[in-house]
Amino acid sequence: MRIQLLTGASILASLLLTACGDSGSTATTSPAASTQQAEPMKVGLLVTGSTSDGGWNQLAVTSLNALATADNLSIVPQQQVTKDTAPDRIRQMDSQDFGVVIAHGYEYLDAAKELTDPTKGSGVKVKIAVSGGDVDNPNFASLDYDLSGASYQLGIIAAKVSKTGKLGFIGGAPYPTVTAMKRGFEAGAKSINPAITVAAQYTGWDDPSKAKKQAEAFMEQGIDVIMQNVDAASRGVFEAVQEHNAGAGKGSTAYTFGANSDQNANPVCPDYTLASAVIKMDLAFDRVIQQVKEGKFKGGLVKEDLASGVSVAVINPKLMGKVIDASVPALLDEAAKKLASGEVTIPAN
């Protein structure tokens, strides 16, 4: 999906009409001044992959697009931006008076550190938010999407659905945000069945064939529920699950999950996608944008989790009461409360 860029609204010129005459005469402002619309704030978005990947990168674009009209924004996305080229891209946006740059990916942390370091002469004025960062730096914002709690809830679902007691996790790379999901998923599953096992592999973000082969290998080992967070490569996992269930003599039915965006209705295997761990990225982005507009932007680590309402689990309604037992929603609510209170914690490693 491509975002349609908003063009800058033209600024109406204010006409100051000065009356000539006696000392009682006054200046009159044209009605145009009272209806003047502010110029849209330019928001830059950097992503390492494609904005049509059906996952992480597309979610960022659609989230900003949802805010564009209401917040009066001009969104400028740039795709395939590597960590090495990111500093130059941000400098370009800084020279063009962008209000904020959302660097969407853990890979951009070094660029943010470099460009906001007050001891270096190459600093920029534009505000920077690293979407998916985990660094507590006062010079830029790190939006730390903690899906471990939502993944804990998905683990509960997996343990209730699995017939074999064997689960799998396929990630794009062992970044902290991804390994946190794996730990949460395993902890949630073990809260239901302490003997359950979770095998994990990391296959990359953009190669559906690798993810598909790994999912197939997992299912050959008897794994019947697979959690994934592989962005564009998620299609490979969905295809593997769909083909496994369509084949004869393949053993138990296999299921999977969505990640980052709500993938419950994905076009490949919606009948076997139990739920999704979802980031409501528009809420997180809107908070940053409003801070910039109000002159209240502050750097540091921003935790976006179950408690903040940004990182949540969404059950596939199609499977509720059928594959997913009716008792599960109550279990998920209870888990959320215990996680929020600290009664339940997710292992750090």
C-alpha beads as a LAMMPS data file, in Angstrom:
LAMMPS data file: protein, C-alpha beads

349 atoms
348 bonds

1 atom types
1 bond types

-500.0 500.0 xlo xhi
-500.0 500.0 ylo yhi
-500.0 500.0 zlo zhi

Masses

1 110.0

Atoms # bond

1 1 1 0.000 0.000 0.000
2 1 1 1.269 3.434 -0.877
3 1 1 0.385 6.522 1.045
4 1 1 -1.089 9.432 -0.818
5 1 1 1.000 12.458 0.111
6 1 1 -0.894 15.490 1.279
7 1 1 0.017 18.724 -0.468
8 1 1 0.732 21.776 1.633
9 1 1 -2.291 23.969 2.204
10 1 1 -1.848 27.417 0.721
11 1 1 -1.623 30.213 3.228
12 1 1 -4.083 32.996 2.626
13 1 1 -2.537 36.441 2.710
14 1 1 -3.843 38.720 5.435
15 1 1 -4.949 42.084 4.158
16 1 1 -4.581 44.922 6.546
17 1 1 -6.971 47.704 5.629
18 1 1 -6.039 50.957 7.308
19 1 1 -8.684 53.661 7.482
20 1 1 -7.521 57.194 6.957
21 1 1 -9.055 60.112 8.774
22 1 1 -9.482 61.240 12.303
23 1 1 -7.929 59.762 15.414
24 1 1 -10.943 57.502 15.893
25 1 1 -10.271 55.487 12.770
26 1 1 -9.280 51.791 13.242
27 1 1 -7.525 49.046 11.272
28 1 1 -9.742 46.303 9.890
29 1 1 -8.555 42.719 9.264
30 1 1 -9.829 40.846 6.226
31 1 1 -12.122 37.855 6.923
32 1 1 -9.474 35.763 5.175
33 1 1 -7.203 36.129 8.202
34 1 1 -9.753 34.577 10.555
35 1 1 -10.140 31.507 8.330
36 1 1 -6.432 31.118 7.650
37 1 1 -5.295 27.481 7.830
38 1 1 -1.865 26.621 9.148
39 1 1 0.648 25.010 6.828
40 1 1 0.702 21.213 7.332
41 1 1 3.540 19.966 9.489
42 1 1 5.899 17.806 7.458
43 1 1 6.496 14.369 8.943
44 1 1 9.251 12.178 7.569
45 1 1 9.149 8.393 7.747
46 1 1 12.165 6.174 7.152
47 1 1 11.730 2.425 6.686
48 1 1 14.319 -0.206 5.854
49 1 1 12.055 -2.223 3.591
50 1 1 8.913 -1.811 1.527
51 1 1 5.856 0.138 2.640
52 1 1 3.727 -2.594 1.064
53 1 1 5.230 -5.507 3.034
54 1 1 1.959 -6.342 4.766
55 1 1 3.678 -6.025 8.147
56 1 1 5.927 -3.693 10.136
57 1 1 6.699 -1.090 7.465
58 1 1 3.220 -0.911 5.984
59 1 1 1.780 -0.544 9.471
60 1 1 3.839 2.624 9.993
61 1 1 2.607 4.188 6.754
62 1 1 -1.047 3.361 7.320
63 1 1 -0.828 4.599 10.918
64 1 1 0.528 7.982 9.837
65 1 1 -1.956 8.171 6.985
66 1 1 -4.770 7.749 9.502
67 1 1 -3.530 10.868 11.326
68 1 1 -2.764 13.036 8.293
69 1 1 -6.088 14.822 7.856
70 1 1 -7.066 15.278 11.501
71 1 1 -3.581 16.438 12.545
72 1 1 -2.936 18.511 9.388
73 1 1 0.181 16.610 8.350
74 1 1 2.133 16.167 5.151
75 1 1 3.575 12.643 5.254
76 1 1 6.791 11.919 3.346
77 1 1 7.758 8.219 3.473
78 1 1 11.101 6.961 2.197
79 1 1 11.595 3.235 1.578
80 1 1 14.689 0.999 1.548
81 1 1 16.678 3.391 3.743
82 1 1 19.667 1.578 5.246
83 1 1 21.159 2.437 8.612
84 1 1 24.192 3.884 6.808
85 1 1 22.209 6.232 4.574
86 1 1 19.759 7.289 7.285
87 1 1 21.846 10.231 8.617
88 1 1 21.933 11.911 5.200
89 1 1 18.199 11.388 4.684
90 1 1 17.458 12.948 8.061
91 1 1 19.763 15.897 7.356
92 1 1 17.887 16.504 4.101
93 1 1 14.571 16.561 5.951
94 1 1 16.043 18.857 8.572
95 1 1 17.093 21.325 5.838
96 1 1 13.528 21.248 4.483
97 1 1 11.985 22.233 7.823
98 1 1 10.371 18.930 8.723
99 1 1 8.747 18.937 12.149
100 1 1 9.609 15.368 13.070
101 1 1 11.232 12.316 11.516
102 1 1 9.978 8.893 12.533
103 1 1 12.846 6.476 11.979
104 1 1 10.930 3.234 11.890
105 1 1 13.267 0.502 13.021
106 1 1 15.800 -0.540 15.634
107 1 1 18.458 -0.151 12.922
108 1 1 18.175 3.653 13.090
109 1 1 19.306 4.091 16.681
110 1 1 22.899 4.915 15.727
111 1 1 21.757 7.626 13.306
112 1 1 19.553 9.186 15.980
113 1 1 22.415 9.175 18.495
114 1 1 24.802 10.750 15.998
115 1 1 22.499 13.499 14.796
116 1 1 21.169 14.583 18.192
117 1 1 24.459 14.545 20.105
118 1 1 24.882 18.153 21.359
119 1 1 28.668 17.745 21.442
120 1 1 28.837 17.239 17.678
121 1 1 28.571 19.996 15.124
122 1 1 26.551 17.849 12.716
123 1 1 23.411 17.951 14.863
124 1 1 19.936 18.613 13.486
125 1 1 17.001 20.643 14.775
126 1 1 14.288 18.282 13.564
127 1 1 12.840 16.053 16.260
128 1 1 13.571 12.346 15.876
129 1 1 11.567 9.392 17.172
130 1 1 12.999 5.905 16.665
131 1 1 10.001 3.636 16.249
132 1 1 11.011 0.311 17.764
133 1 1 13.990 1.716 19.678
134 1 1 14.970 0.749 23.194
135 1 1 17.497 3.442 24.173
136 1 1 16.785 5.937 26.939
137 1 1 18.436 8.992 25.373
138 1 1 17.148 12.481 26.277
139 1 1 17.958 13.851 22.819
140 1 1 15.491 11.711 20.873
141 1 1 12.473 9.542 21.595
142 1 1 12.592 5.744 21.537
143 1 1 9.163 4.200 21.054
144 1 1 9.610 0.794 22.660
145 1 1 6.713 -1.378 21.519
146 1 1 6.620 -4.081 24.140
147 1 1 4.560 -6.893 22.657
148 1 1 5.732 -9.333 25.314
149 1 1 2.484 -8.933 27.248
150 1 1 0.297 -9.426 24.190
151 1 1 2.517 -12.379 23.208
152 1 1 2.000 -13.820 26.698
153 1 1 -1.707 -13.760 25.952
154 1 1 -1.129 -15.463 22.593
155 1 1 0.888 -18.107 24.415
156 1 1 -2.164 -18.838 26.551
157 1 1 -4.237 -19.307 23.399
158 1 1 -1.565 -21.538 21.844
159 1 1 -1.395 -23.788 24.897
160 1 1 -5.168 -24.134 24.988
161 1 1 -5.326 -25.015 21.280
162 1 1 -2.230 -27.223 20.858
163 1 1 -2.777 -30.967 20.768
164 1 1 0.897 -31.906 20.772
165 1 1 2.290 -29.600 23.437
166 1 1 4.879 -28.393 20.913
167 1 1 4.974 -24.753 19.810
168 1 1 7.219 -22.804 17.447
169 1 1 8.401 -19.212 17.140
170 1 1 9.803 -17.751 13.886
171 1 1 11.341 -14.277 14.054
172 1 1 13.018 -12.039 11.516
173 1 1 16.077 -11.318 13.659
174 1 1 16.909 -11.597 17.380
175 1 1 16.330 -7.897 18.087
176 1 1 15.288 -7.127 21.681
177 1 1 11.695 -6.358 20.704
178 1 1 11.452 -9.705 18.888
179 1 1 13.081 -11.864 21.553
180 1 1 10.767 -10.207 24.101
181 1 1 7.836 -11.546 22.104
182 1 1 9.339 -15.032 22.135
183 1 1 9.841 -14.914 25.910
184 1 1 6.320 -13.619 26.476
185 1 1 4.818 -16.259 24.193
186 1 1 6.655 -19.057 25.994
187 1 1 5.810 -17.736 29.466
188 1 1 2.126 -17.460 28.607
189 1 1 2.034 -20.977 27.194
190 1 1 3.795 -22.428 30.232
191 1 1 1.311 -20.698 32.541
192 1 1 -1.256 -23.101 31.095
193 1 1 0.952 -26.134 30.469
194 1 1 4.338 -26.086 32.247
195 1 1 5.529 -29.037 30.147
196 1 1 4.938 -27.303 26.815
197 1 1 7.977 -26.591 24.607
198 1 1 8.761 -23.645 22.290
199 1 1 11.328 -24.010 19.500
200 1 1 12.653 -20.749 17.996
201 1 1 14.425 -19.805 14.767
202 1 1 15.213 -16.496 13.018
203 1 1 14.911 -16.475 9.231
204 1 1 14.962 -12.814 8.106
205 1 1 12.294 -10.277 7.262
206 1 1 11.898 -10.359 3.493
207 1 1 12.243 -13.966 2.336
208 1 1 8.913 -15.844 2.467
209 1 1 10.569 -19.037 1.184
210 1 1 12.901 -19.263 4.197
211 1 1 10.083 -18.641 6.640
212 1 1 7.949 -21.209 4.838
213 1 1 10.654 -23.874 4.976
214 1 1 11.155 -23.255 8.678
215 1 1 7.424 -23.506 9.358
216 1 1 7.304 -26.752 7.380
217 1 1 10.245 -28.112 9.367
218 1 1 8.523 -27.203 12.627
219 1 1 5.315 -28.969 11.622
220 1 1 7.259 -32.078 10.587
221 1 1 8.566 -32.130 14.172
222 1 1 5.018 -32.198 15.523
223 1 1 4.740 -28.486 16.271
224 1 1 1.113 -27.533 15.724
225 1 1 1.005 -23.831 16.695
226 1 1 3.517 -21.316 15.302
227 1 1 4.008 -17.723 16.418
228 1 1 5.702 -15.485 13.829
229 1 1 7.127 -11.982 13.577
230 1 1 8.807 -11.807 10.169
231 1 1 7.063 -8.903 8.390
232 1 1 6.876 -9.495 4.617
233 1 1 8.014 -13.095 5.097
234 1 1 4.858 -13.869 7.094
235 1 1 3.219 -14.980 3.863
236 1 1 5.566 -17.960 3.830
237 1 1 4.404 -19.040 7.285
238 1 1 0.759 -18.606 6.314
239 1 1 1.286 -20.640 3.138
240 1 1 2.999 -23.456 5.037
241 1 1 0.166 -23.699 7.549
242 1 1 -2.528 -23.563 4.880
243 1 1 -0.837 -26.251 2.753
244 1 1 -0.205 -28.466 5.770
245 1 1 -3.878 -28.387 6.698
246 1 1 -4.997 -28.950 3.116
247 1 1 -2.809 -32.051 2.746
248 1 1 -3.807 -35.585 3.642
249 1 1 -2.096 -37.566 6.372
250 1 1 -0.286 -34.572 7.838
251 1 1 -1.263 -35.256 11.430
252 1 1 -2.880 -32.610 13.648
253 1 1 -4.232 -29.328 12.365
254 1 1 -1.706 -26.489 12.580
255 1 1 -2.371 -22.874 13.532
256 1 1 -0.460 -19.607 13.528
257 1 1 -0.669 -15.975 14.681
258 1 1 -0.337 -12.495 13.246
259 1 1 2.160 -9.903 14.445
260 1 1 2.433 -6.100 14.596
261 1 1 -0.706 -5.495 12.521
262 1 1 -3.998 -7.366 12.743
263 1 1 -3.369 -10.260 10.343
264 1 1 -6.335 -12.348 11.429
265 1 1 -8.077 -11.893 8.070
266 1 1 -4.946 -12.438 5.959
267 1 1 -5.818 -13.770 2.484
268 1 1 -3.800 -16.993 2.825
269 1 1 -4.949 -18.792 5.983
270 1 1 -7.582 -16.773 7.855
271 1 1 -9.188 -20.018 9.053
272 1 1 -5.999 -21.000 10.894
273 1 1 -4.812 -17.644 12.289
274 1 1 -5.834 -17.696 15.937
275 1 1 -5.098 -14.096 16.925
276 1 1 -2.637 -11.245 16.399
277 1 1 -0.254 -9.304 18.638
278 1 1 -1.105 -5.790 17.443
279 1 1 0.670 -2.457 17.783
280 1 1 -1.770 0.456 17.663
281 1 1 0.971 2.574 16.163
282 1 1 -1.299 5.493 15.325
283 1 1 -1.748 6.166 19.052
284 1 1 1.994 6.168 19.686
285 1 1 2.737 8.373 16.673
286 1 1 -0.034 10.817 17.556
287 1 1 1.431 11.384 21.022
288 1 1 4.810 12.286 19.541
289 1 1 3.305 14.553 16.882
290 1 1 1.179 16.441 19.404
291 1 1 4.239 17.005 21.615
292 1 1 6.115 18.478 18.656
293 1 1 3.201 20.723 17.693
294 1 1 2.827 22.001 21.245
295 1 1 6.547 22.539 21.723
296 1 1 6.613 19.894 24.451
297 1 1 8.627 17.190 22.712
298 1 1 10.925 15.315 25.040
299 1 1 13.311 12.481 24.390
300 1 1 13.796 9.307 26.334
301 1 1 12.362 5.836 26.399
302 1 1 8.603 5.576 25.853
303 1 1 7.195 2.193 26.845
304 1 1 4.176 1.227 24.753
305 1 1 2.688 -1.981 26.129
306 1 1 -0.533 -3.538 27.360
307 1 1 -0.857 -0.914 30.082
308 1 1 -0.575 1.979 27.606
309 1 1 -3.135 0.389 25.289
310 1 1 -0.766 0.420 22.307
311 1 1 0.393 -3.228 22.268
312 1 1 -2.588 -5.573 22.495
313 1 1 -3.794 -9.061 21.586
314 1 1 -6.711 -9.356 19.147
315 1 1 -8.523 -12.700 18.863
316 1 1 -9.729 -13.823 15.451
317 1 1 -13.538 -13.592 15.873
318 1 1 -13.960 -16.239 13.178
319 1 1 -12.395 -18.849 15.465
320 1 1 -13.846 -17.697 18.765
321 1 1 -16.092 -20.325 20.339
322 1 1 -14.947 -22.879 17.781
323 1 1 -11.220 -23.490 17.790
324 1 1 -10.711 -21.066 20.690
325 1 1 -12.578 -22.043 23.839
326 1 1 -15.089 -19.552 25.265
327 1 1 -13.123 -19.459 28.532
328 1 1 -10.052 -17.938 26.870
329 1 1 -11.018 -14.205 26.895
330 1 1 -11.370 -14.303 30.687
331 1 1 -7.951 -15.926 30.962
332 1 1 -6.454 -13.170 28.802
333 1 1 -8.058 -10.433 30.907
334 1 1 -6.763 -12.034 34.093
335 1 1 -3.267 -12.306 32.616
336 1 1 -3.320 -8.622 31.599
337 1 1 -4.201 -7.566 35.137
338 1 1 -1.486 -9.718 36.697
339 1 1 1.112 -8.459 34.238
340 1 1 0.137 -4.839 34.925
341 1 1 0.282 -5.296 38.703
342 1 1 3.579 -7.151 38.608
343 1 1 2.084 -10.315 40.065
344 1 1 3.231 -12.053 36.879
345 1 1 6.541 -11.190 35.251
346 1 1 8.092 -12.350 31.984
347 1 1 11.612 -13.783 32.290
348 1 1 14.344 -11.422 31.081
349 1 1 16.205 -14.178 29.210

Bonds

1 1 1 2
2 1 2 3
3 1 3 4
4 1 4 5
5 1 5 6
6 1 6 7
7 1 7 8
8 1 8 9
9 1 9 10
10 1 10 11
11 1 11 12
12 1 12 13
13 1 13 14
14 1 14 15
15 1 15 16
16 1 16 17
17 1 17 18
18 1 18 19
19 1 19 20
20 1 20 21
21 1 21 22
22 1 22 23
23 1 23 24
24 1 24 25
25 1 25 26
26 1 26 27
27 1 27 28
28 1 28 29
29 1 29 30
30 1 30 31
31 1 31 32
32 1 32 33
33 1 33 34
34 1 34 35
35 1 35 36
36 1 36 37
37 1 37 38
38 1 38 39
39 1 39 40
40 1 40 41
41 1 41 42
42 1 42 43
43 1 43 44
44 1 44 45
45 1 45 46
46 1 46 47
47 1 47 48
48 1 48 49
49 1 49 50
50 1 50 51
51 1 51 52
52 1 52 53
53 1 53 54
54 1 54 55
55 1 55 56
56 1 56 57
57 1 57 58
58 1 58 59
59 1 59 60
60 1 60 61
61 1 61 62
62 1 62 63
63 1 63 64
64 1 64 65
65 1 65 66
66 1 66 67
67 1 67 68
68 1 68 69
69 1 69 70
70 1 70 71
71 1 71 72
72 1 72 73
73 1 73 74
74 1 74 75
75 1 75 76
76 1 76 77
77 1 77 78
78 1 78 79
79 1 79 80
80 1 80 81
81 1 81 82
82 1 82 83
83 1 83 84
84 1 84 85
85 1 85 86
86 1 86 87
87 1 87 88
88 1 88 89
89 1 89 90
90 1 90 91
91 1 91 92
92 1 92 93
93 1 93 94
94 1 94 95
95 1 95 96
96 1 96 97
97 1 97 98
98 1 98 99
99 1 99 100
100 1 100 101
101 1 101 102
102 1 102 103
103 1 103 104
104 1 104 105
105 1 105 106
106 1 106 107
107 1 107 108
108 1 108 109
109 1 109 110
110 1 110 111
111 1 111 112
112 1 112 113
113 1 113 114
114 1 114 115
115 1 115 116
116 1 116 117
117 1 117 118
118 1 118 119
119 1 119 120
120 1 120 121
121 1 121 122
122 1 122 123
123 1 123 124
124 1 124 125
125 1 125 126
126 1 126 127
127 1 127 128
128 1 128 129
129 1 129 130
130 1 130 131
131 1 131 132
132 1 132 133
133 1 133 134
134 1 134 135
135 1 135 136
136 1 136 137
137 1 137 138
138 1 138 139
139 1 139 140
140 1 140 141
141 1 141 142
142 1 142 143
143 1 143 144
144 1 144 145
145 1 145 146
146 1 146 147
147 1 147 148
148 1 148 149
149 1 149 150
150 1 150 151
151 1 151 152
152 1 152 153
153 1 153 154
154 1 154 155
155 1 155 156
156 1 156 157
157 1 157 158
158 1 158 159
159 1 159 160
160 1 160 161
161 1 161 162
162 1 162 163
163 1 163 164
164 1 164 165
165 1 165 166
166 1 166 167
167 1 167 168
168 1 168 169
169 1 169 170
170 1 170 171
171 1 171 172
172 1 172 173
173 1 173 174
174 1 174 175
175 1 175 176
176 1 176 177
177 1 177 178
178 1 178 179
179 1 179 180
180 1 180 181
181 1 181 182
182 1 182 183
183 1 183 184
184 1 184 185
185 1 185 186
186 1 186 187
187 1 187 188
188 1 188 189
189 1 189 190
190 1 190 191
191 1 191 192
192 1 192 193
193 1 193 194
194 1 194 195
195 1 195 196
196 1 196 197
197 1 197 198
198 1 198 199
199 1 199 200
200 1 200 201
201 1 201 202
202 1 202 203
203 1 203 204
204 1 204 205
205 1 205 206
206 1 206 207
207 1 207 208
208 1 208 209
209 1 209 210
210 1 210 211
211 1 211 212
212 1 212 213
213 1 213 214
214 1 214 215
215 1 215 216
216 1 216 217
217 1 217 218
218 1 218 219
219 1 219 220
220 1 220 221
221 1 221 222
222 1 222 223
223 1 223 224
224 1 224 225
225 1 225 226
226 1 226 227
227 1 227 228
228 1 228 229
229 1 229 230
230 1 230 231
231 1 231 232
232 1 232 233
233 1 233 234
234 1 234 235
235 1 235 236
236 1 236 237
237 1 237 238
238 1 238 239
239 1 239 240
240 1 240 241
241 1 241 242
242 1 242 243
243 1 243 244
244 1 244 245
245 1 245 246
246 1 246 247
247 1 247 248
248 1 248 249
249 1 249 250
250 1 250 251
251 1 251 252
252 1 252 253
253 1 253 254
254 1 254 255
255 1 255 256
256 1 256 257
257 1 257 258
258 1 258 259
259 1 259 260
260 1 260 261
261 1 261 262
262 1 262 263
263 1 263 264
264 1 264 265
265 1 265 266
266 1 266 267
267 1 267 268
268 1 268 269
269 1 269 270
270 1 270 271
271 1 271 272
272 1 272 273
273 1 273 274
274 1 274 275
275 1 275 276
276 1 276 277
277 1 277 278
278 1 278 279
279 1 279 280
280 1 280 281
281 1 281 282
282 1 282 283
283 1 283 284
284 1 284 285
285 1 285 286
286 1 286 287
287 1 287 288
288 1 288 289
289 1 289 290
290 1 290 291
291 1 291 292
292 1 292 293
293 1 293 294
294 1 294 295
295 1 295 296
296 1 296 297
297 1 297 298
298 1 298 299
299 1 299 300
300 1 300 301
301 1 301 302
302 1 302 303
303 1 303 304
304 1 304 305
305 1 305 306
306 1 306 307
307 1 307 308
308 1 308 309
309 1 309 310
310 1 310 311
311 1 311 312
312 1 312 313
313 1 313 314
314 1 314 315
315 1 315 316
316 1 316 317
317 1 317 318
318 1 318 319
319 1 319 320
320 1 320 321
321 1 321 322
322 1 322 323
323 1 323 324
324 1 324 325
325 1 325 326
326 1 326 327
327 1 327 328
328 1 328 329
329 1 329 330
330 1 330 331
331 1 331 332
332 1 332 333
333 1 333 334
334 1 334 335
335 1 335 336
336 1 336 337
337 1 337 338
338 1 338 339
339 1 339 340
340 1 340 341
341 1 341 342
342 1 342 343
343 1 343 344
344 1 344 345
345 1 345 346
346 1 346 347
347 1 347 348
348 1 348 349
